[in-house]
Amino acid sequence: MRLKYLIRKELIQMRHNVFLPRMIVLFPIVLICVAPWITSMEIKDVKVAIVDNDRSQTSLRIVHRIEHSEYFKFCGMVSSYDNARLLMEKDETDVIVVIPRHYERDMINGMMPQVYITANSVNGTKGMMGTVYLARITGREQESLTQLSIIDNILYNKHQDYKLFMIPALTAVLIVMMCGFMPALNIVGEKEAGTIEQINVTPVRKWEFILAKLIPYWIVGLFVVSACLLLSWIIYGFTPAGNVLFIYLLVMLLALVFSGIGLTVSNYSNQMQQAMFVMWFIMVCCILLSGLFTPVQSMPHWAQLLTTVNPMRYFIDAMRTVFVRGGTFGSILPRLSVLAVIAVLINVWAVTSYRKNQ
């Protein structure tokens, strides 16, 4: 019965807060409507200069394909590689393509000549992706001459839309903010205001106080995820390929984990500034080590070891499995198990570290 009135108190406080209701509504809208467009790893407008030493029909076809590609900005033909290098040093081109002499003749004779590609890797992503795009264009020309056939069989995300890949991961950021950041600041705010001392002298048990603080934010987390799913369908036409109930199960586990982290941080913090900086540090580290932007397999070995204790890694992996691939319960069960274990450990720490006599 006491828990009921404590939850009611928290809901009234949330409703009377000028900032929080707007945050709950606007944050998912802005994140889902804006972030998928600006977090794309697709590179466009790569400036390309071409040195054509062959001047054959085959080399001209390569030039025209590059010229009409949406990924490149054609900077024109250059007489020599040295002149092209000067353009790159002036930042007037990003990639140089050199087609060797007798390219068409050697291709017809089955000698497989090489097209030389030089990329400016000051911007490593732009240089790498531009090289990959150009290699595919020249490779297709070789296929047409040598009668080779390479067939791409895309099983999931058939249109290769990066937004579909990012939306499940951005959901994790929302859960961390709503179910981790907000409860921590709420409790520390009550410490600063002195109202928590009044609760500490009442017969309210520790677990009742903690649940009363966390349950409203779990409800907010479910609302935010529902809004994300609705917006992804309305704006992008994306719907989960798997069972939606699995998504809500994953969300509840992640909310339980980060609400426990937020509560633990608030137990050791006496000022809102302290809690804010510690939660921000934890959130940034978890995001960078989660595989949200960079695949875990591409990280150094020591960083991959750190990701084994990162709950966001398991959540994002499982969410993409359900949302993009349509995974079953069995395919996400290992991640669910790890999230459940982390949630239990964190919340046991949160309960034991809370002191009513503070």
Secondary structure, 3 states (H helix, E strand, C coil): CHHHHHHHHHHHHHHHCCCHHHHHHHHHHHHHHHHHHHCCCCCCCEEEEEEECCCCHHHHHHHHHHHCCCCEEEEEECCCHHHHHHHHHCCCCCEEEEECCCHHHHHHCCCCCCCEEEECCCCHHHHHHHHHHHHHHHHHHHHHHHCCCCCCCCCCCCCCCHHHHHHHHHHHHHHHHHHHHHHHHHHHHHHHHCHHHHHHCCCCCHHHHHHHHHHHHHHHHHHHHHHHHHHHHHHHCCCCCCCHHHHHHHHHHHHHHHHHHHHHHHHCCCCHHHHHHHHHHHHHHHHHCCCCCCCHHHCCHHHHHHHCCCHHHHHHHHHHHHHCCCCCHHHHHHHHHHHHHHHHHHHHHHHHHCCCCC
